[in-house]
Amino acid sequence: MNETKVVRKFRYPEPNLDNKSILVTGGTGSFGRGLVSTVLKRYRPKKTIVFSRDEVKQADMAQEISSLENPSIRFFIGDVRDRDRLESAMNEVDFVIHAAALKQVPTAEYNPIECINTNIIGAENVLRAAIRSGVNKVISLSTDKAANPINLYGASKLAADKLFVAANNLSGANGTRFSVVRYGNVVGSRGSV
């Protein structure tokens, strides 16, 4: 007898971001720029907030996306180390994508306290600000280097991952939902080989 096996792949439904407010920490980085561009092309969000500490990159990005003529874009100067600024930026935000981090392995090794302050304390600030601001969902961008880390960068991202997963307990059954997605090296991104 010839039986055919049916393999079903589970696909998460694509979120509808129309009329939603989205904040991207590290929004001027490689991932943030690509995400914001995609969101503005595919959806009609109420607000798209680019949160980063580099005013020059924000000005460059604003110029690049001005051709999209999207009134939803907002640029917030801020650092994930500043919880108060994060809370201000997250006012009436539905979704947060946390992509801000110190990502260069040699930089993290040479500046360990800065790496910990940004990647771990910054992650804690993001999750606490999200809970206080009533954000619906937060996705933290992690790295393949967080799996069995051999350097401080990977270890700091693993610690941040653990914070985000545990944050679901802090927020309660009906509070903010937290997720982590691990992201590998991307050709053409800053710092890629």
Disulfide bonds with the S-S distance in Angstrom:
none
